[in-house]
Amino acid sequence: MLRYMNFTVSGNEYKLRLTSSSIVEIEKKLGKSIFAALENIQDNLVETIVTILWGSMQALNSGVNLEKVYKIYDEYIDEGHSIEDLIQEINTLFEVSGFFKKGQA
């Protein structure tokens, strides 16, 4: 069973999933492991969140580049959401992608 989460922004639905290849790409872009990035998220909050979001879109959404994800992030905030809301979405993404058991994140 393919596991992913739905993420809707401005009426557009995206399927998010962290795969092994997307994690490697995220880590290359951030220059550190995904867990090190999360442990020090306050150092580069938006860059870390947007990069994780970008990586999670690669497997199941064609044509979504990093510039597009910056726009998606801005639209998400413009809809009245906060960075804290997005961090909760990222936590759910990690659960769905098998990093944590449900409720453990």
N, C-alpha and C positions, 0 to 999 in steps of 0.2 A: 504494500500500500504506500503510495507516494504521499509524504507528509509535507504540508506547507500551510501557511496562514494567509488569509486574505487581508489586504491593506487597501483601504479606499480613501482617495484624496481627490477632491474636485470632481466627483462622480466617476473617476477612473479607478478600476479595481486592478490591483497588482497581486501576484502570488509570490510570497516570500519564502525562501528556503535557503539555508546555509548548507552547501555541499562541500566536499573536501577541496575541490578546485577553487570554489569561491572563497573559502577561508584562506587558502594560500595567497590568492590575489589580494584579499583584504590586508593580510599581514605584510605583503610586499609594499602596498601603498602606504601603510602606516609605519613601516619600518620596525615593527615589533610584533610579538604574538598577540593574538586577539584577546587573550586573558590579561596580558600586561597592559594592553590598551584600555581595557575595562577597569583594571585596578587603578589606573591613573587618568581616568576619563576627564577629570576636571582640568587637566593640562591642555587638552585639545578637544573639548566637548563636542562642538558642532562637526569638526572634521572626522572625529571617530564615529559619531552617530551616522553621518551622511555616508561615510565609506562602508560601514556595516550594511546600511540600507542598500547602497549600490550593489555590493557583493551579493546580497540576498536576492536581488532581482535578476541576476544574470542567468540562472538556470531556467526560469519559467516565463520570462518576459523579454521578447525579442526587441532589440533596438534601444535599450535603455542604457545610455551612457552616463558618465558622472555629471556632466552639465545638466542633463535632464533630471537627475536625482536632486541636484541643488534646487531646481525649480519646484520639484515635488515637495521638498522640505519647506520651502518658502510658502507654497500653497497650503500645506498642512498647518503651519503657524498662522497664516492669514485666515484660516477657517475657525480660529479661536482655540486651537490646541496649544499646549505648552511643550517645552522640551522634556518636562517630566512625563507628560503623556506619551511622548515618543520613546522615552526610555522604558516605559512599561510595555510598549509594543515590542521593543527589542528583547525584553525579558521573555515575552511570549514566543518570539521567534527562536530564541535559544532553547526553550522547552520543546517546541515543535521539531526543531532540528536535532533533538536527541542529546543536547548538552546536559540537561537537567531533567529530572522527573517532574511531572506536573506538580506545581506548588513549591518546588525546591529553590527556584531561582532567587 
